[in-house]
């Protein structure tokens, strides 16, 4: 049980995909304009990570080594298709906001990397908790980045004005604002990590 908790928590803190491993930055930069977009992308990526990790872990012994990567991509693409179709059916506004970035989860190095580096070498329970932790870590990173960008870029959070008379800093609503926020957060987390050691 201790090992499973460690597999779960490492994706949130120690091996956070965004702030430590610096993976999956393309959707992070593109969709983190609002918290709602960040949550939607995080849930979709977590669903794909979790599903693909479980399936890869279950069938790893039956996949020939020469074709393992194409097999992983087919498995990941299946879960991405389910996520995309569900989003189109139940949240068309979010689907339009996230656009091409949901289908691009198929080639996200974070998802494929977890299949190749972890799920194909570990049992079902470990792979499940690894996928869940990595997905949650990615989602929390997206929410943090989105909250900063939405507040500073529009003066709102989840569509609500927090401070009357606040003058938005429009650069934070643009792609360059995403780079600025991620760069500052990466610097902050590295500073904290170096202070602990």
ROSE-635667 format. One record per residue (C-alpha): residue in three letters; x, y negated, z. Coordinates in steps of 0.02 Angstrom, whole numbers, padded with zeros to 5 digits, always signed. Example, Ala and Ser with C-alpha at 12.3 -4.5 7.8 and 13.67 -1.06 7.14 Angstrom:
ala+00615+00225+00390ser+00684+00053+00357
***
This chain:
unk+00000+00000+00000unk+00144-00118+00041unk+00216-00091-00133unk+00049-00132-00216unk+00034-00294-00118unk+00212-00338-00172unk+00167-00302-00355unk+00015-00415-00338unk+00098-00562-00250unk+00255-00568-00357unk+00155-00634-00506unk+00084-00774-00401unk+00244-00838-00324unk+00410-00748-00353unk+00385-00709-00538unk+00250-00836-00585unk+00236-00828-00776unk+00232-01017-00798unk+00342-01089-00661unk+00472-00952-00639unk+00477-00845-00798unk+00426-00995-00907unk+00315-00885-01019unk+00151-00923-01104unk+00187-01108-01123unk+00100-01129-01291unk-00078-01108-01222unk-00026-01196-01061unk+00027-01352-01156unk-00122-01347-01274unk-00273-01312-01164unk-00226-01390-00997unk-00314-01556-01032unk-00458-01512-00914unk-00476-01396-00766unk-00623-01308-00851unk-00511-01265-01000unk-00373-01204-00883unk-00492-01091-00788unk-00565-01022-00950unk-00395-00983-01025unk-00334-00910-00860unk-00483-00793-00847unk-00463-00736-01028unk-00276-00705-01007unk-00304-00614-00841unk-00435-00502-00921unk-00316-00459-01064unk-00167-00433-00948unk-00266-00321-00832unk-00348-00217-00968unk-00192-00194-01073unk-00084-00152-00920unk-00206-00017-00865unk-00223+00062-01038unk-00036+00056-01076unk-00001+00136-00907unk-00127+00274-00941unk-00066+00320-01116unk+00120+00279-01103unk+00171+00463-01108unk+00077+00493-01271unk+00149+00347-01371unk+00304+00387-01475unk+00446+00266-01438unk+00461+00208-01619unk+00283+00139-01624unk+00257+00082-01446unk+00258-00107-01484unk+00127-00093-01624unk+00022+00015-01508unk+00034-00114-01370unk-00018-00251-01492unk-00172-00151-01545unk-00221-00123-01363unk-00195-00308-01321unk-00290-00361-01478unk-00438-00254-01424unk-00451-00343-01257unk-00425-00513-01338unk-00568-00476-01458unk-00681-00428-01312unk-00633-00589-01220unk-00657-00697-01374unk-00827-00622-01420unk-00887-00637-01239unk-00834-00819-01236unk-00922-00854-01401unk-01081-00773-01335unk-01087-00843-01158unk-00986-01004-01164unk-00979-01077-01341unk-00924-01248-01276unk-00772-01171-01191unk-00739-01064-01345unk-00733-01221-01454unk-00622-01311-01327unk-00495-01168-01320unk-00502-01140-01507unk-00363-01036-01584unk-00273-01012-01418unk-00384-00868-01361unk-00345-00761-01515unk-00161-00806-01495unk-00158-00713-01328unk-00123-00560-01438unk+00054-00623-01469unk+00080-00707-01301unk+00251-00653-01238unk+00184-00645-01060unk+00055-00511-01104unk+00166-00409-01220unk+00312-00427-01099unk+00211-00354-00954unk+00161-00206-01063unk+00340-00174-01117unk+00432-00216-00957unk+00313-00150-00826unk+00155-00054-00876unk+00246+00072-00987unk+00362+00118-00843unk+00243+00121-00694unk+00088+00209-00631unk-00091+00150-00647unk-00108+00068-00476unk+00055-00029-00490unk+00013-00084-00667unk-00161-00140-00613unk-00095-00248-00471unk+00048-00315-00577unk-00073-00368-00714unk-00193-00444-00588unk-00055-00540-00498unk+00024-00605-00658unk-00147-00658-00723unk-00190-00746-00561unk-00020-00832-00557unk-00046-00892-00736unk-00222-00952-00694unk-00165-01047-00538unk-00025-01129-00638unk-00150-01181-00773unk-00269-01252-00641unk-00130-01353-00559unk-00066-01423-00724unk-00244-01457-00786unk-00295-01544-00624unk-00146-01662-00632unk-00173-01699-00816unk-00361-01721-00803unk-00349-01836-00653unk-00206-01943-00716unk-00264-01941-00898unk-00449-01979-00873unk-00470-02023-00689unk-00587-01876-00667unk-00582-01699-00599unk-00706-01571-00666unk-00799-01716-00745unk-00819-01814-00582unk-00738-01983-00550unk-00635-01970-00391unk-00570-02148-00369unk-00673-02296-00429unk-00571-02422-00526unk-00430-02297-00563unk-00345-02340-00727unk-00306-02180-00822unk-00132-02151-00891unk-00180-02092-01065unk-00014-02007-01101unk-00065-01867-00982unk-00211-01823-01095unk-00093-01801-01242unk+00027-01656-01281unk+00175-01759-01220unk+00087-01774-01051unk+00081-01585-01039unk+00269-01574-01066unk+00297-01709-00936unk+00187-01624-00804unk+00262-01452-00834unk+00438-01522-00830unk+00406-01612-00665unk+00323-01458-00588unk+00465-01344-00646unk+00589-01465-00567unk+00488-01471-00406unk+00475-01281-00391unk+00662-01261-00430unk+00701-01390-00295unk+00596-01291-00169unk+00677-01127-00220unk+00853-01198-00204unk+00813-01274-00033unk+00761-01103+00034unk+00925-01020-00018
***
